[in-house]
Amino acid sequence: MDFQTAFDRLIGHEGGYVNDPSDPGGETKWGISKRSYPLRNIAELTREDAAQIYRCDFWDVVGDIDPALKFQVFDFAVNSGIQTAIRKLQLAVKVADDGHWGPRSAAAVKSMGVNDALMRFAAYRLLFMTDLKNWPSAGRGWARRIAGNLLYAAEDN
């Protein structure tokens, strides 16, 4: 899966402009939050702006890994931040979970079977999310999103 395909799939989960006080991200558009990008005018953010941010700050960070797994990391990073997604991937492939992608993490991903890495990653993602304070209100949607992503990955294999 290339970036554009991943972005088009991901953006279907992310809506337009929202400023929900119960959302920890605060003001958000296309999944880009004011909390993470305080200098950006979120209300005026275009889809193309979002794609540029996602490619640079989320997609390219983990380099060349299996596309199904890369999409899962990308999707989780949009929900919870790239360092959190990397930490959970590092836990899944049994390396130090420091949140920084490097050669050891990349080698560990490549040495583990993609299905094992994918299932372990999804499990760590769910465990993380169930501990969030807004799980009671958002959890059903997140769980359905993760399940849909796993079904999509299964169709590709």
Contacts in CASP RR format, 6 or more apart in sequence:
PFRMAT RR
TARGET T0000
AUTHOR 0000-0000-0000
METHOD contacts of the structure
MODEL  1
MDFQTAFDRLIGHEGGYVNDPSDPGGETKWGISKRSYPLRNIAELTREDA
AQIYRCDFWDVVGDIDPALKFQVFDFAVNSGIQTAIRKLQLAVKVADDGH
WGPRSAAAVKSMGVNDALMRFAAYRLLFMTDLKNWPSAGRGWARRIAGNL
LYAAEDN
1 67 0 8 1.000
1 68 0 8 1.000
1 70 0 8 1.000
1 71 0 8 1.000
1 156 0 8 1.000
3 54 0 8 1.000
3 55 0 8 1.000
3 59 0 8 1.000
6 59 0 8 1.000
6 67 0 8 1.000
6 70 0 8 1.000
6 71 0 8 1.000
6 74 0 8 1.000
7 51 0 8 1.000
7 54 0 8 1.000
7 55 0 8 1.000
7 59 0 8 1.000
9 71 0 8 1.000
9 152 0 8 1.000
10 54 0 8 1.000
10 71 0 8 1.000
10 74 0 8 1.000
10 75 0 8 1.000
10 78 0 8 1.000
11 30 0 8 1.000
11 47 0 8 1.000
11 50 0 8 1.000
13 75 0 8 1.000
13 78 0 8 1.000
13 145 0 8 1.000
14 30 0 8 1.000
14 31 0 8 1.000
14 50 0 8 1.000
14 78 0 8 1.000
15 29 0 8 1.000
15 30 0 8 1.000
15 31 0 8 1.000
16 28 0 8 1.000
16 29 0 8 1.000
16 30 0 8 1.000
16 31 0 8 1.000
17 27 0 8 1.000
17 28 0 8 1.000
17 29 0 8 1.000
17 42 0 8 1.000
17 43 0 8 1.000
18 27 0 8 1.000
18 28 0 8 1.000
18 29 0 8 1.000
19 26 0 8 1.000
19 27 0 8 1.000
19 28 0 8 1.000
20 26 0 8 1.000
20 28 0 8 1.000
22 134 0 8 1.000
22 137 0 8 1.000
23 134 0 8 1.000
24 35 0 8 1.000
24 133 0 8 1.000
24 134 0 8 1.000
25 33 0 8 1.000
25 34 0 8 1.000
25 35 0 8 1.000
25 36 0 8 1.000
26 33 0 8 1.000
26 34 0 8 1.000
26 35 0 8 1.000
27 33 0 8 1.000
27 34 0 8 1.000
27 42 0 8 1.000
27 43 0 8 1.000
28 34 0 8 1.000
28 42 0 8 1.000
29 42 0 8 1.000
29 43 0 8 1.000
29 45 0 8 1.000
29 50 0 8 1.000
30 45 0 8 1.000
30 47 0 8 1.000
30 49 0 8 1.000
30 50 0 8 1.000
31 50 0 8 1.000
31 78 0 8 1.000
32 40 0 8 1.000
32 42 0 8 1.000
32 45 0 8 1.000
32 49 0 8 1.000
32 50 0 8 1.000
32 53 0 8 1.000
33 42 0 8 1.000
34 40 0 8 1.000
34 42 0 8 1.000
36 81 0 8 1.000
37 53 0 8 1.000
40 49 0 8 1.000
54 74 0 8 1.000
54 78 0 8 1.000
57 82 0 8 1.000
58 74 0 8 1.000
58 77 0 8 1.000
58 78 0 8 1.000
58 81 0 8 1.000
58 82 0 8 1.000
59 70 0 8 1.000
59 74 0 8 1.000
61 77 0 8 1.000
61 82 0 8 1.000
61 86 0 8 1.000
61 101 0 8 1.000
62 70 0 8 1.000
62 73 0 8 1.000
62 86 0 8 1.000
62 89 0 8 1.000
62 101 0 8 1.000
62 106 0 8 1.000
63 70 0 8 1.000
63 101 0 8 1.000
63 106 0 8 1.000
64 106 0 8 1.000
65 73 0 8 1.000
65 106 0 8 1.000
65 109 0 8 1.000
65 110 0 8 1.000
66 109 0 8 1.000
66 114 0 8 1.000
66 117 0 8 1.000
67 156 0 8 1.000
68 114 0 8 1.000
68 118 0 8 1.000
68 153 0 8 1.000
68 156 0 8 1.000
68 157 0 8 1.000
69 89 0 8 1.000
69 109 0 8 1.000
69 114 0 8 1.000
69 117 0 8 1.000
69 118 0 8 1.000
69 121 0 8 1.000
69 153 0 8 1.000
71 149 0 8 1.000
71 152 0 8 1.000
71 153 0 8 1.000
72 118 0 8 1.000
72 121 0 8 1.000
72 122 0 8 1.000
72 125 0 8 1.000
72 149 0 8 1.000
72 150 0 8 1.000
72 153 0 8 1.000
73 85 0 8 1.000
73 86 0 8 1.000
73 89 0 8 1.000
73 121 0 8 1.000
74 85 0 8 1.000
75 145 0 8 1.000
75 149 0 8 1.000
76 84 0 8 1.000
76 85 0 8 1.000
76 88 0 8 1.000
76 121 0 8 1.000
76 125 0 8 1.000
77 84 0 8 1.000
77 85 0 8 1.000
77 86 0 8 1.000
79 129 0 8 1.000
79 142 0 8 1.000
80 128 0 8 1.000
80 129 0 8 1.000
83 99 0 8 1.000
83 100 0 8 1.000
84 99 0 8 1.000
84 128 0 8 1.000
85 125 0 8 1.000
86 99 0 8 1.000
86 100 0 8 1.000
86 101 0 8 1.000
86 105 0 8 1.000
87 97 0 8 1.000
87 98 0 8 1.000
87 99 0 8 1.000
88 97 0 8 1.000
88 121 0 8 1.000
88 124 0 8 1.000
88 125 0 8 1.000
88 128 0 8 1.000
89 105 0 8 1.000
89 109 0 8 1.000
89 117 0 8 1.000
89 121 0 8 1.000
90 96 0 8 1.000
90 97 0 8 1.000
90 98 0 8 1.000
90 99 0 8 1.000
90 105 0 8 1.000
90 108 0 8 1.000
91 97 0 8 1.000
91 120 0 8 1.000
91 124 0 8 1.000
92 112 0 8 1.000
92 117 0 8 1.000
92 120 0 8 1.000
92 121 0 8 1.000
92 123 0 8 1.000
92 124 0 8 1.000
93 105 0 8 1.000
93 108 0 8 1.000
93 109 0 8 1.000
93 111 0 8 1.000
93 112 0 8 1.000
93 117 0 8 1.000
93 120 0 8 1.000
94 108 0 8 1.000
94 112 0 8 1.000
95 104 0 8 1.000
95 105 0 8 1.000
95 108 0 8 1.000
96 104 0 8 1.000
109 117 0 8 1.000
114 157 0 8 1.000
115 157 0 8 1.000
118 150 0 8 1.000
118 153 0 8 1.000
122 146 0 8 1.000
122 149 0 8 1.000
122 150 0 8 1.000
125 146 0 8 1.000
126 143 0 8 1.000
126 146 0 8 1.000
129 135 0 8 1.000
129 139 0 8 1.000
129 142 0 8 1.000
129 143 0 8 1.000
130 139 0 8 1.000
132 138 0 8 1.000
135 142 0 8 1.000
END
